[in-house]
Amino acid sequence: MFKKNIECPKCGKYYDAYETMCPNCQNETDSKEAKKTPKNILMLSLFSQMGFFLLGWLGLSLVSTFVILIYANVVCKNYGLTSNEFIGDLNSYPDVVLNCNVITYLIIFAGMILILIPSFKSFFKSLKNYKTYIVGFLMGIVLIIANLLVSYLITMLSESSGNNNQSMLEQFIGLNPVLCLIIFGFVGPIVEEFTYRLGLFSLLNRTGKIWVAYVVTILVFALIHFDFSSSNIVNELINLPPYLVAGAILCLAYHYGGFTASTIAHVMNNVLSISMIIISQLG
């Protein structure tokens, strides 16, 4: 179901039937599996899709832990603490956490570029369609308006403050607004689009049931912003709807506009959010 190899009639090499074109000679695929795929969904190899998702979802946590361990051994001496004491009280050192996040995102981004290398031609061909940029801009506006409306409703219906993810971001921005704008406004969204749209959504599209791709991707995307270790789970649940809505809109952008569209929409939303926080802190 998830993989079927076919022979390219042009170059004679075998490749994944779900891919939109032969990765060797760029000949358009005419397999029934590829024909069932919505035209804007970029279907790369099964290895690439699984690689993007696992690296961005599981790898992000593992790399982050590794970076913190290495960072702790180097920096903890400056605070007169042991590594265990330092790691156990990381929240008291937001500058260290920010630096670890930056390093982690850059490592993950580099890893995703390596995974993309065999499919560079197919990927960059998808970037040449100017219509996807228009779709991305329009979906970005929809995403921003939807987030504002949902956040307003949450504020009206409850006395909830932002979740831990939002609070930490605000703290990071206070430390280094320019760096946060670059990493969380641009690099972060690109990594997440590789992970959850080009990776997970496309991977689940192989089931032949597009609704499965939507439901699972939306839920997973929302839950990565949920702090399960929070002492106020109710507050985390109250602040979950904006991420569910964002996940749905980004999946729609990818489905009908492609990777470029969902990435543009995601970047627009994050850049505006971070910019508003920077302005409020300056005021």
C-alpha positions in Angstrom: 0.0 0.0 0.0 2.7 2.5 1.0 5.2 1.6 -1.8 5.2 0.1 -5.2 8.1 0.2 -7.7 7.6 0.8 -11.4 9.9 0.9 -14.4 10.4 4.2 -16.1 9.6 3.9 -19.8 12.2 6.5 -20.6 15.4 5.6 -18.7 14.4 2.0 -17.7 15.2 2.5 -14.0 12.8 1.5 -11.2 11.4 4.0 -8.8 8.5 4.6 -6.4 5.1 4.6 -8.3 3.8 7.3 -6.0 6.4 9.8 -7.0 5.1 12.5 -9.4 8.1 12.0 -11.8 11.1 9.7 -12.3 13.9 11.0 -10.0 16.5 9.8 -12.6 15.3 11.4 -15.8 12.4 13.6 -14.6 9.9 11.8 -16.9 6.3 12.5 -15.7 4.8 9.5 -14.0 1.7 7.9 -15.5 1.1 5.3 -12.8 -2.4 4.9 -11.3 -0.9 5.7 -7.9 0.5 9.0 -9.0 -2.8 9.9 -10.9 -4.8 9.5 -7.7 -2.6 12.0 -5.9 -3.8 15.6 -6.0 -1.6 17.5 -8.4 -0.3 20.0 -5.9 0.9 17.4 -3.4 4.6 16.7 -4.0 5.1 13.0 -3.7 8.8 12.2 -3.1 10.2 8.8 -2.3 8.9 6.8 0.7 12.3 7.1 2.3 12.2 10.9 2.0 8.7 11.3 3.4 9.5 9.1 6.4 12.9 10.8 6.8 11.4 14.3 6.9 8.7 13.2 9.4 10.9 11.2 11.8 13.7 13.8 11.7 11.4 16.7 12.4 9.1 15.0 14.9 11.3 12.5 16.8 14.6 13.8 15.8 13.9 17.3 17.0 13.5 16.0 20.6 16.5 13.7 20.4 18.8 16.3 18.8 17.6 18.9 21.4 18.4 16.6 24.2 21.8 15.9 22.8 22.5 19.6 22.3 21.5 20.4 25.8 23.7 17.7 27.3 26.7 18.9 25.3 25.9 22.6 26.0 25.5 21.8 29.7 28.9 20.2 30.0 30.5 23.3 28.4 28.5 26.1 30.1 27.5 24.7 33.6 31.0 25.5 34.9 30.2 29.2 34.4 27.4 28.9 36.9 29.2 26.8 39.4 26.8 23.9 39.0 27.1 20.2 38.0 25.6 19.1 34.7 22.7 17.4 36.5 21.9 20.5 38.5 22.2 22.7 35.5 19.9 20.5 33.3 17.4 20.1 36.2 16.9 23.8 36.4 17.1 24.8 32.8 14.1 27.1 33.0 16.2 29.5 35.1 18.6 29.9 32.1 16.4 31.0 29.2 19.4 32.2 27.3 20.9 28.7 27.3 17.5 27.2 26.2 17.3 29.7 23.3 20.8 28.9 22.1 20.0 25.2 22.3 16.8 25.7 20.3 18.7 27.7 17.6 21.4 25.0 17.3 18.8 22.2 17.2 16.7 23.8 14.4 19.8 24.5 12.3 21.0 20.9 12.7 17.5 19.6 11.7 17.3 22.0 8.8 20.7 20.8 7.5 19.6 17.2 7.9 16.4 17.8 5.9 18.5 19.4 3.1 20.5 16.2 2.9 17.4 14.1 2.7 16.1 16.3 -0.1 19.3 16.0 -2.2 18.1 12.9 -4.3 14.8 14.8 -5.1 16.2 18.3 -5.7 15.0 18.4 -9.3 11.5 17.4 -8.5 11.4 19.7 -5.5 12.7 22.8 -7.3 10.4 22.2 -10.2 7.5 22.5 -7.9 8.8 25.9 -6.8 8.6 27.4 -10.3 4.7 27.5 -10.3 3.9 31.1 -9.6 0.3 30.3 -8.7 1.4 28.5 -5.6 2.9 31.8 -4.3 -0.5 33.5 -4.7 -2.3 30.7 -3.0 0.3 30.8 -0.2 -0.2 34.6 0.3 -4.0 34.3 0.4 -3.9 31.3 2.7 -1.5 33.2 4.9 -4.1 36.0 5.3 -6.8 33.4 6.1 -4.5 31.8 8.7 -3.8 35.1 10.4 -7.4 36.1 10.5 -8.5 32.7 11.7 -5.9 32.8 14.5 -7.0 36.2 15.6 -10.6 35.2 15.7 -10.0 31.9 17.6 -7.7 33.7 20.1 -10.3 36.4 20.6 -13.0 33.8 21.3 -10.7 32.0 23.8 -10.0 35.3 25.6 -13.8 36.1 25.7 -14.8 32.7 26.9 -12.1 32.0 29.5 -9.5 33.7 31.6 -6.8 31.6 30.2 -3.3 33.0 29.5 -1.2 31.8 26.7 0.2 28.2 26.9 3.8 27.3 27.8 4.9 27.3 24.2 3.7 30.9 23.8 5.2 32.0 27.1 8.6 30.6 26.3 8.6 32.2 22.9 7.9 35.6 24.4 10.7 35.1 26.9 13.1 34.2 24.0 12.1 37.2 22.0 12.9 39.4 25.0 16.4 38.0 25.0 17.1 38.3 21.2 14.3 39.5 19.0 16.3 39.4 15.7 17.5 35.9 16.2 14.0 34.7 17.2 12.5 36.3 14.1 15.0 34.4 11.9 14.7 31.0 13.6 11.1 31.0 14.7 9.8 33.2 11.9 11.5 31.5 9.0 13.6 28.4 9.8 11.1 26.9 12.2 8.1 27.1 9.8 10.2 25.6 6.9 11.3 22.7 9.1 7.7 22.1 10.2 6.4 22.2 6.6 9.0 19.6 5.6 8.0 17.5 8.6 4.2 17.7 8.6 3.2 18.5 5.1 6.0 17.2 2.7 6.6 14.4 5.2 3.6 13.2 7.2 0.7 14.5 5.0 2.2 13.1 1.8 3.1 9.8 3.5 -0.4 9.3 4.7 -1.8 10.2 1.3 -0.4 6.9 0.2 -3.3 5.2 2.0 -5.6 6.6 -0.7 -7.7 8.3 1.9 -7.0 12.0 2.0 -9.1 12.5 5.1 -6.7 10.3 7.0 -3.8 12.6 6.0 -5.8 15.6 7.2 -7.0 14.2 10.5 -3.7 12.7 11.6 -1.5 15.6 10.4 -3.7 18.2 12.1 -3.7 16.4 15.4 0.0 15.7 15.4 0.8 19.2 14.4 -1.4 20.6 17.2 0.0 18.3 19.9 3.6 19.2 19.2 2.7 22.6 20.6 1.1 21.0 23.7 3.1 20.8 26.9 2.1 17.4 28.5 4.4 18.2 31.4 2.6 21.4 32.3 1.1 21.8 35.8 -1.9 23.4 34.2 -3.2 20.9 31.6 -6.6 22.7 31.4 -4.9 25.9 30.2 -3.0 23.9 27.6 -6.3 22.4 26.3 -8.0 25.7 26.2 -5.1 27.0 24.0 -5.1 24.0 21.7 -7.8 25.2 19.2 -5.6 27.8 17.5 -3.0 25.1 16.6 -5.8 22.8 15.4 -7.1 25.5 13.1 -3.6 26.4 11.9 -2.9 22.8 11.2 -6.1 22.5 9.1 -5.4 25.7 7.1 -1.8 24.7 6.4 -3.0 21.2 5.2 -5.5 22.9 2.9 -2.8 25.2 1.6 -0.5 22.2 0.9 -3.3 20.2 -0.7 -4.5 22.9 -3.0 -1.3 25.0 -3.4 1.7 22.8 -2.7 4.7 23.0 -0.4 5.4 26.6 -1.3 1.9 27.7 -0.5 1.8 26.1 3.0 5.3 27.4 3.8 4.5 31.0 2.8 1.3 30.9 4.8 3.2 29.5 7.8 6.0 32.0 7.6 3.6 34.9 7.2 1.7 33.9 10.4 4.9 33.3 12.5 6.6 36.5 11.3 3.5 38.6 12.1 3.1 37.0 15.5 6.7 37.5 16.5 6.7 41.0 15.1 3.7 41.9 17.3 5.4 40.5 20.4 8.5 42.5 19.6 6.5 45.7 19.2 4.6 45.1 22.4 7.8 44.5 24.3 9.4 47.7 22.9 6.3 49.6 24.0 
